[in-house]
Each structure stands twice: as structure tokens, then as C-alpha cells.
Amino acid sequence: MDPNKRFWVYFMASKSRVLYVGMTGFLMQRVQQHKAGECEGFTKKYNVNRLVYYETFKYVGNAINRETEIKKWRREKKVALIEKDNPTWEDLSEPWGKPMQLLTADSSLRSE
């Protein structure tokens, strides 16, 4: 088993806040599939393409158990979990793939 392998339980939402809960071993790839409309069914039908929450797990069994647990919850409890860390339901994947400015020890934070 790869000691660096991780699994994610994640919430995708539409702009109107229709929710989908899923589990994957490849979060970035799965989110890109949702965004591209490649996931047939519910998420494509309701345009559920914004990552609003995720949790990371080392063991697949723990991720599956957590996904199963969350799927049994009422909507209000799911919303509370999202809003605890993401109160405005921002798309957490929005900055993925965009250029980043890396600061080094000699970088200045001053404007010149």
C-alpha cells in the first residue's frame, strides 16, 4: 500500500446549492470531471460542479464509512458542516491550475 495515498469525501454544489456527496481517491481529477459534465446522472442534470467541502482520509474504509454516514444526514446537518469552514459556499477548486507567485527567503513583500 502506498503510504502517501489519500482518499477524499467531498461535497459538490450547484449555484443554487443542490448538494452531492461523493468519495474518491483522486479529488482533483474527479472535480474536473464534474466541472466538465463528464459525470452522468444527478450532478450533470443539476449542474453540480462547485467543490464546497472535503475531508481527507488515509484509509479507503474510513472514507467509505464517512461518506455513508454523511449521506444519511438531513440536509441541515450537511449545510452546517459546509458552512463551518466555507460560510459563503465558495468553490474551493477555483484557484486550481492558476499561476501562483511563490515567495522565497529573499522575496520582498513591499510594493516598489
N, C-alpha and C positions, 0 to 999 in steps of 0.2 A: 504494500500500500504506500502511495506517495504521501510522505509526511506534510507536504505543502498543499495538498488537495483540500479544497474548501467547497462547501455546499451552501446555498442560499435559499431562504424563504423570502419571498418578495410580494409586494402589493403593486399592481399596476392600476392606474385610474384613467378615466376619460376626463375631458374638461368639465363635464357635468357631474363628475365624481362617482361614476359607475365603477365598482371595485372588482378586481380579480386577484386571487391569491394563488401563487404558484411556488414550485420548488425546482431548483436547477443546480447543476454542477458548473455551469458556465453562464454567470449572470450577464456579463456584457453582451455576449452573443445572443442570449435569449431576449434581452431588452431590445436589441437591434431587430430581431425577428418580429417582435410586437410592433415596433415603430414602422417597419416596412409592410405590415399587414400580412406577414407570412404565416401567422398562427391562425389557422382556420377556426371558425366557430365563434364563440362568445366574444372574445377580445376583438376580433376583426369586425363583427357585426356592430358592436357598440363603440368602436374606435378607442379601445382601452390601450393607450400607448405611452403613458407617462409613469415612470418609476417614482413612487412616492414613499416607499418604505422597504427596508430589507434587514435581515438578520443573517449572520454568518455562523456556520457550524463546521466542526472538524469531521464529524461522522455523519454519514448519509442517513443512518437510522434516526439520529436525533433531529435532523432536518425534516424527515418524513413525519415523525411524531409531532413536531411543532406545526407543520402545515396542516395536518389532520386536526390538531387541537384548534387552531385559528379558524379553520373552515366551519367548525361547529358553533363559533361565536355569533352572537347577534351583531348586526351592523354597527350599533352604537359602540360596542366594545372595540371593534376594528378601527373605527374612526378615532376613538380616544388613543389607541396605540399609535396611529399615524400622527395625530396632532401633538402628541407629547414631544416628538422630535422635529416635526415638519408641520407647524401650525397653518401655514398657508398653502400646503399641498404643492410645493414646488417640484418640478421634475428633477430628481436627483441625478439623472443621467445627462441632463442638458449640457454640462461642460465637457463631457467625454469626447475625445477626439479633437478638441480645440487646442490651438497652440498655447503653451504655458510659458511664463517667464520664470526661469529658475534663478534664485539668488545664491550667490557664492559668498564666501567669507569676505572678499574684497568688494562685493556689490554695495553700492550706496543706496539708501532708501530716500535720499534727499532729491528733490527736483532741482535741476540746474537750468 
